Amino acid sequence: MDKSQALRLYRQMVLIRKFEEKLYELFLTRVMPGTMHQYNGEEAVAVGVCAHLTHKDYVTSTHRGHGHCLAKGANLNAVMAEMFAKSTGCCKGMGGSMHIADFSVGMLGANGIVAAGIPIAVGAAWRCKYKKTDQVAVSFFGDGAVNEGAFHEAVNLAAAWNLPAIFICENNLYGYSTHYKRTMRLENISDRAKGYGIPGITVDGMNVLAVYDAAGEAIARTRQGEGPTLIECKTYRYRGHSRMENPTYRTKEEVSQWKERDPVICFPRVLREQFSVTDAEINAIDSAVDEEIAAAVRFAEESPDPTPADCAKYIFA
């Protein structure tokens, strides 16, 4: 990790955070259609993992997928336009927040069905092995997904076939409103990896460098043909399960404690102390991202809506 790499990590986290904050503002003013599930607080996970991926690698996501899409390299304007349901969006305005995708950068899509992206990633990983490439497939999912049959079947198959798959559990404590310890007798979800004979790692999901290191080692092993890894990133979502939900099941004290470890706010101190980054450099990144977000909103607002005839396009049958 050098200074330029560290700054890229920070920039990506800031981009995702400011994107989410702008979406919240736009949805509240009813400028945008539909609803959304926000990624605020979990930025270090997507950024730390995707820093090791190329556009040829594959990613599947959850209903909370904006951060993964941007971290994977999707065009900001196209992602913003998709949120506005415009024809210039990365899904032509037909995917929206919960089903956002960009195949051009290996983002195979967010998914509203809990755990549904995991077997899709395993299918992509099988394709990589069959084609004998050095690509990997990464699946992001929440703590609630690890109790679904799709999780167990997919991870077991990936292990049995020694596929180049990485499983990233974003343990933000709550599956909707249910604490994960009410649904399993485990402190660390990564312990489930033992049942499949693959490595399981638990890392601080609020620390982008910790995620970066753990993901880097796992992805390197996978590219060398050593099979899957399950990485549990302990993190926290600041807002409710969705825009419509008031998270009364959490205390203000709990939220405040997690925000003290905010990955976006805390990382500048690391940049100064470990990488000799100046305040001017940090402020320049913040300002540049603000301008990019504003430009993306303008692009989306000025983009055309899909036409009625477009409903017959982009379908298989």
N, C-alpha and C positions, 0 to 999 in steps of 0.2 A: 504494500500500500504506500503510494507516494502522495504528494500534495495534490497533484492534478486529479488522481483517482478519488481522493477524499472529497475534493470540491465537487466532483461529479455526483457522488453519493448525496451530498448535501443539496445540490441543485435539484436532483430528482425528488427528494423528500419534500422540498419546498414547493416544487411544481404540483405534486399530488395534494399537499395540504391546501394550497391556495385554490386549486381547482375545486376541491371539495367545499371549501368555504364559499366560493363564488356560486356553486350549485345550490347550496343551502339558501343563499340570499335570493337567487333567481326563482327557486321553487316557492319560497315564501311569498313572493310577489306575484305568483301564478303566471309568470312568463313562460314557464316550462310545463309540458303536459306530464301526467302520470305521477309516480312516486319514485323513491330511490332508497338505497341502503348505503350508508356512508362509511368511508374508510379512515376517517380522522382518528389518529392515534396509532394506527397500525403500519404507517408508511415505511418503517425500517425493515419490515419483513419483505415486502415486494421489492424494494430497492436493493437490499442486501443480497437477495437471491438472484434477481434478474441481471445484476451487474456481471454475472458469470455466463450469461446466455447470449447467443447471437440470434439474428432473425431466423436462422434455420432451425433453431430449437423450438420446441413446442411448449405451450402453457395452456392449462385449463383453469377456470376460475369459478367463483361462487356468485351468488346474487350481489355480493359486495365487491364488484370487480373493476371499478374505475382505476384504482391504484395499480392493479396488476397490468391493466391494458397500457397505461402510460409508462410504467416501469419497463415494459417489454419493448417500448419504442414506437407505439402507435402515434400517428400524427395528432397533435393537440387540436388543431382546427377541426379535423374529421371527428374526433371524439366529442368535442363540444357540439358540433352540428348534429351528431347523433342524439345527444341529450335534448336538442331542440326538435327532434324528429324531422330533420331536413334531408333533402335528397343528397346533399354533399356529405352526409355522415358516413362513418366507416361501415355501417350496415344499411346505407341508403335511406336512413330514417325509419327503418322497419324493425330494428332490434331494441333500441332504447337502452335505458340504464341496466336492466336486469339481464339482457341478452347481448351485451356489447361484445364485438369480436373484430379482429383484423388479421385475416389469414396471411397478409403480406409480410407480417412480422412474427408469424408463428403463434399469434394469440387465437386459440381455437374457440374461445367464447366463454362468457360468463353463463351461469345456469341458475335458474330459479328453483330447481329441484335439489334438495340437500343431498350431497355426495354424488350427484349425477356426473360431475366432471371427472371423477376419479377413474372410472373405467374407460372414459374417452382418452384420457392421458395414457393409460396402459395400452390401449389400441394404437396410439401414436408411437409409443415406445416399441411395440412389437414391429411396427413398420420400420423404425430405425434399425432394429436388429436384423430384420429380414433383408433390408437394403444394404446392410453392412456399412452404415455411415457412422460418424462419431457424434451424431445428434443425441440429445436427451429430451425427455418429456417430463415436465414438472406440473404437478397438480397442487393447487392451493385449495384448502378447505378449512372449515371451522371445527371446533371441538364437538359440536353436535353431530357432525358427519361420521365420527368414528364409531357410532352405535348403529349405523345403517349397514345392511347387508352388502350394498354396493362397495363400501369401503373394504370389508373383510375379503370379499371375493376377488376384488381387483388387486389388492396388495398381495394376497396369497398367490394369485396367478403370476404377477410380476416377479415374485420371489422364486416360484417354481421354474419359471422360464428364464430367470436371470436377465430380466429386461432392463434397459437403460432408463429407469423411471425414478424420479425423486418425489416423495410425498411430503408436502409442507402443511402441517397442521397449525393454523393460526388460532391458538387457544386464547380467546379473549374472555374466557370464564363463563360466558352465557350463550346457550343455544336458545335464541329468542329471549326468554325471561328465566330460563332454568339454569342454575349453576351446574357446571359439569360434574361436581362432586356428588350431586344428587342422582346421577345416572351411571356412575361407575365407581369402583373401589380402587381408584388409582390416584396417586398424587401427580405422576407424570404420564401423560398419554403416550409418550415415546416408548414406555415399557412394553406396549403392545407389539412392538417390532420383534420381540423375542419369540412370539408365537409363530412368526413367519420365517425365522432364521435370518433376519436382516439386521443391520445396525440401526439403533434408535438413539437419537440425540435430543436433549432438551437445551434450549438456549434462551437468553434474555431477548425477547422480541422487541424490546424498546431500545436496544443497543444495536445500531446498524453495523458496527464493526464486528460484533459477536455473530450476528446473522451472516455477514459477509464471509467470515472465516469458516464457520460451520458448513455453509452452503458450498463454498469453494472446495473444501476437502471432499465433500460428498459427491459433487458433480465431477470432480477430477477422477475419483474412483469409478464412477459410473461410466465415464468416457473410456476408461481403460478396460471395461468389460467386467467389472466387479459387482455389478448388479445394483438393486435399489437401496435406498436409505429413507427412513422415516425421520423427519426433523420436526420437533414440536417447538414452536416459537411462542413463548408466553408474552402476550400482548394485551391490549385493551382498546375497546372502541369507546370513544367519548360520547357519541350520541346514542339514541335508542336503536333498537333493531332496525327500524325504518323511520322515514321522516314522520310518519303518522303516530309513532309510538312514544309514549311518555315512560321512560324507564324508572318507574317508582319502586322497582324491586332492588334498586341499588341505593346506597346511602351517599350523601354528598361528600362525606369523609372518604369513602372508598374512591370516588372519582377524583377527588383532590389529591389523594396519595399517588394515584397512577399518573396524574398530570405533572407531578413533580419530576417524573422521569420522562417527560415528553421527548421523543426522539428528535423532533425538529428544533425544539428550544434548547436542549442540552448539547447537541452535537457541535454548535459553534465554539463552545468552551474547549472541546477536544481538538477542533481545528486550530485554535490559537495555541494551545499548549503542546500539541504533538506534531503539528504540521506548519507552524509559524505563519498561519493565515492571519491577515490583518482585518480589522473591522471594515475597512474600505472595500476589501474584496468580498466580504460577506454581504455588506449592504448593496454592492453592485449586483450580486446574484439575486437578492430579494427584489430589487427594482426591475431588473430585466424580466424576471418571472411575472411580476405585476403587469408589465407591458404586454407580455405574451398572452396572458389570460384575457386582458382587455381586448386585444386584437382578435382572439379566438371567439369571444362573445360577439364582436361586431361581424365577423365572418359568418357565424351561425345565424345571426338575426337577418343578415342580408341574403342568405341562401334561399333557394326556392323550396317549396314544399313538394313532396312526392305527388304525382298525379294519380287519379283513380285507375288509370291503365297500368300503373306500376305494380298493382296487386298481382298481376299475372306474370311478373318477372321474378327471377331469382328463386324459382321453385323447381323441384325435381320432377313433378308429374302434375 
